[in-house]
Amino acid sequence: MNPAFWNDRRVFITGHTGFKGTWLTQWLEMLGANVRGFSLPDHDVRDLPALRAAMAAAQPEVVLHLAAQSLVRASYEDPVTTFTTNVIGTVHVLESLRSTRSVRAAILVTSDKCYANSGDAHAFSEDDPLGGPDPYSSSKACAELAIAAFRDSFFAADTAPRVLSVRAGNVIGGGDWSRDRLVPDLIRAFRDGARARIRFPDATRPWQFVLDALHGYLLAAEGALERHALPVAFNFGPHQHEARTVRWLADTIAARWGGGASWHEPDEVHPHEAPTLALNSSRAREFLGWKPLLDAETAAAWTTDWYKSARSLTADQIEQFTEMARHADLPVLQRTTL
């Protein structure tokens, strides 16, 4: 890794005020990047003229597209917004890339739920069939198809931007306040002294800390911008033996929170969600030298500590993660300016 790679690099992020976007923006600013963002409530990726104008004004070298409707249950409540944000919004980003000549690499974030999931505990690889029974999963599969179509139609030339898609496991970390998502629901209940309400406690998910996923996104961006011979899609997930149930994560966070924190499973009917989900991330290890750094226990501990702290631990945890990566001999994005 070139330690000066991100210093003064022009970067454009959609969804920069969201959960992962906030972490990504702060990390890039710590690295010395020149970051511009485009996010709700003032900016919507469904507004093509506004998005195209903002990207043109920023003249970025790297674009990272994170803006999305990211909740499965919300997709049942409002499938139209889910599809227009996740599919048409992605198309708008791709169309904006066509008219922004400064862009050299674009990393478009979809989801581990973009794969056709039969519930057989299969660890998905990047070449597995796409699909999904719920609007959210289907929208992410559709976004992947749109990315592939634009890549083949408009970005095939050697001088065109390199366009990659990245698919992360279930990301946890401080600063996520979404409704109907496990960790924020736990934290809100624990802070109120209430029992958290949990659905599908025996569902298994590839939980991983936010910085592990973002590390992968940035390594993919660097490789793409430096014109390395890379595949066009990457999974970023924990080691397969690190998959844990919803029950395990809820119990672990409750125990670390203390004060009698607890949860229960109400007798309710919920929309379908896949019982198991796992990713094969061997491609990222082979081509990017990436591997997850934090195990599930550490990811849960760092997440809980962030919410329990009286101040944001984002910068501290970024610094600690970076130091751990150095000692683990991983490719690491090093800060070049303070």
BELWOQUI-V557296 format. One line per field, one symbol per residue. ss: DSSP state (H for helix, E for strand, L for the rest). phi: phi as a letter, one per 30 degrees, with the letter a starting at -180 (. if undefined). burial: b if it has 9 or more other C-alpha atoms within 8 Angstrom, else e. A space follows every 50 residues. Layout:
ss = ???
phi = ???
burial = ???
This chain:
ss = LLLLLLLLLEEEEELLLLHHHHHHHHHHHHLLLEEEEELLLLLLLLLHHH HHHHHHHHLLLEEEELLLLLLHHHHHHLHHHHHHHHHHHHHHHHHHHHLL LLLLEEEEELLHHHELLLLLLLEELLLLLELLLLHHHHHHHHHHHHHHHH HHHHLLLLLLLEEEEEEELLEELLLLLLLLLHHHHHHHHHHLLLLEELLL LLLEELLEEHHHHHHHHHHHHHHHHLLLLLLLEEEELLLHHHLEEHHHHH HHHHHHHLLLLLEELLLLLLLLLLLELEELLHHHHHHHLLLLLLLHHHHH HHHHHHHHLLLLLHHHHHHHHHHHHHHLLLLLLLLLLL
phi = .ddceddiddbcbdidcdeddddddddddddjdccbbbbdddbbddcded ddddddddhdcbcbcceacccddddddbddddddddcdedddddddddcc dddcabccdcadddddccicidddcdcddclldceddddddddddddddd dddbbdddddedcccbbcddcbldjdbddhbededddeddddicddccch dcdcbddadeddddededddddddddiddbdcbbcbbdedddebdeeddd dddddddiiieabbcddbcbedbddbabbccdddddccidadccdddded dddddeddddbdceddddddddddddddicebdcdcbc
burial = eebeebbebbbbbbbbebbbbbbbbbbbbbbbbbbbbbbeeebbbbbbeb bbebbbebbbbbbbbbbbbebbebbbeebebbbbbbbbbbbbbbbbbeeb eebbbbbbbbbbbbbbbebeeebbbeeeeebbebbbbbbbbbbbebbeeb beebbeeeebbbbbbbbbbbbbbbebeeeeebbbbbbebbeeebbbbbee bebbbbbbbbbbbbbbbebbbbbbbeeeeeeebbbbbbebebbbbbbebb bbbbeebeeebbbebeeeeeeeebbbbbbbbebbbeebbbbbebbbeebb bbbbebbeeeeebbbebbeebbebbbeeebbbbebbee
